[in-house]
């Protein structure tokens, strides 16, 4: 069993409540628009980091991270990408890959809207952790934590931070 912390769209903003929420995670995943490599360094002090770059990230982050990252945790195939859309409206840049090689879990950011949904068509879990940073219109900043055992996802928690 692995405990995973998931966040996106920090846009260079750090809040110590991230560390409190993510403490005890085996891994942290950042779904892009990190905004500053300092965020990666702070997250790596908590747990090993897996991340992708987003459309607002600079060259330092683009050199360090991929646009699409596929990996396995426990027995689950994971796909991480910043701009991914949502079930029934996946972004053209990832749609065919999701159809051809469907992961068990697809995580993306960009919309700043928290969404956790089972995609019945592709039989996979979709997570957009919303936006953890201050940039954008969202009134509540969000981060997600869950457990993975085998191919099962459970005990999902959401941290909500009002602006």
LOTORLO-139552 format. One record per residue (C-alpha): residue number from 0; chain; x, y, z. Coordinates in steps of 0.25 Angstrom, whole numbers. Example, Ala and Ser with C-alpha at 12.3 -4.5 7.8 and 13.67 -1.06 7.14 Angstrom:
<pts>
   base   paba       X       Y       Z
      0      A      49     -18      31
      1      A      55      -4      29
</pts>
This chain:
<pts>
   base   paba       X       Y       Z
      0      A       0       0       0
      1      A       5      14      -4
      2      A       0      27       1
      3      A       0      38     -10
      4      A      -1      53      -9
      5      A      -6      60     -22
      6      A      -6      75     -25
      7      A      -5      84     -37
      8      A      -5      98     -41
      9      A       3     104     -30
     10      A       9     115     -39
     11      A      21     117     -30
     12      A      13     118     -17
     13      A      16     110      -5
     14      A       7     109       7
     15      A      12     101      20
     16      A      -1      94      20
     17      A       3      86       8
     18      A      14      80      16
     19      A       5      77      28
     20      A      -5      70      19
     21      A       5      63      10
     22      A      14      58      22
     23      A      14      43      23
     24      A      12      41       8
     25      A      21      31       1
     26      A      20      39     -12
     27      A      16      53     -17
     28      A      11      56     -31
     29      A      10      70     -36
     30      A       1      71     -49
     31      A       8      83     -55
     32      A       9      99     -54
     33      A      18      97     -42
     34      A      23     111     -45
     35      A      36     110     -38
     36      A      47      99     -37
     37      A      47     103     -22
     38      A      33      97     -21
     39      A      39      83     -26
     40      A      50      85     -15
     41      A      41      87      -4
     42      A      32      75      -8
     43      A      44      66      -9
     44      A      47      69       5
     45      A      34      63       9
     46      A      34      50      -1
     47      A      39      46     -14
     48      A      33      55     -25
     49      A      27      51     -39
     50      A      23      63     -47
     51      A      20      68     -61
     52      A      22      82     -66
     53      A      10      91     -69
     54      A       7     102     -80
     55      A      12     113     -70
     56      A      25     106     -66
     57      A      38     111     -70
     58      A      50     104     -76
     59      A      56     100     -63
     60      A      44      92     -60
     61      A      42      87     -74
     62      A      57      82     -74
     63      A      54      74     -61
     64      A      41      68     -64
     65      A      33      62     -76
     66      A      20      67     -82
     67      A      14      53     -80
     68      A      18      43     -70
     69      A      14      29     -69
     70      A      18      20     -58
     71      A      13       9     -49
     72      A      10       9     -34
     73      A       7      -4     -27
     74      A       0     -11     -39
     75      A      -7       2     -44
     76      A      -3       9     -57
     77      A      -3      24     -55
     78      A      -3      35     -66
     79      A       1      49     -61
     80      A      -1      61     -71
     81      A      -4      76     -68
     82      A     -14      79     -79
     83      A     -23      67     -80
     84      A     -38      71     -80
     85      A     -48      62     -73
     86      A     -56      50     -76
     87      A     -64      51     -89
     88      A     -56      64     -92
     89      A     -41      59     -92
     90      A     -31      69     -98
     91      A     -27      65    -113
     92      A     -13      64    -108
     93      A     -16      52     -99
     94      A     -29      46    -104
     95      A     -23      36    -114
     96      A     -13      31    -104
     97      A     -24      29     -93
     98      A     -32      21    -103
     99      A     -20      13    -108
    100      A     -13      10     -94
    101      A     -23      13     -84
    102      A     -17      15     -70
    103      A     -24      11     -57
    104      A     -22      26     -52
    105      A     -21      38     -61
    106      A     -17      51     -53
    107      A     -17      65     -59
    108      A     -18      79     -55
    109      A     -20      92     -62
    110      A     -34      95     -60
    111      A     -33      99     -45
    112      A     -45      91     -43
    113      A     -45      79     -33
    114      A     -51      67     -40
    115      A     -51      52     -36
    116      A     -59      43     -45
    117      A     -59      29     -50
    118      A     -59      29     -65
    119      A     -69      18     -68
    120      A     -65      18     -83
    121      A     -50      15     -81
    122      A     -52       9     -68
    123      A     -42      17     -61
    124      A     -41      27     -49
    125      A     -39      42     -53
    126      A     -34      52     -43
    127      A     -31      67     -45
    128      A     -27      72     -31
    129      A     -31      86     -34
    130      A     -21      98     -31
    131      A     -13      99     -19
    132      A      -7     112     -22
    133      A     -13     126     -22
    134      A     -13     129     -37
    135      A     -26     128     -43
    136      A     -41     130     -40
    137      A     -43     118     -30
    138      A     -49     122     -17
    139      A     -44     109     -10
    140      A     -30     104     -12
    141      A     -29      88     -12
    142      A     -20      77     -11
    143      A     -23      62     -11
    144      A     -18      50      -4
    145      A     -21      35      -6
    146      A     -16      21      -4
    147      A     -13      11     -15
    148      A     -12      -4     -12
    149      A     -11     -13     -24
    150      A     -20      -7     -34
    151      A     -30      -1     -24
    152      A     -31      14     -20
    153      A     -37      17      -6
    154      A     -37      26       5
    155      A     -37      39      -3
    156      A     -36      52       5
    157      A     -37      66       0
    158      A     -30      78       7
    159      A     -38      91       5
    160      A     -32     104       7
    161      A     -41     116       6
    162      A     -35     129       0
</pts>
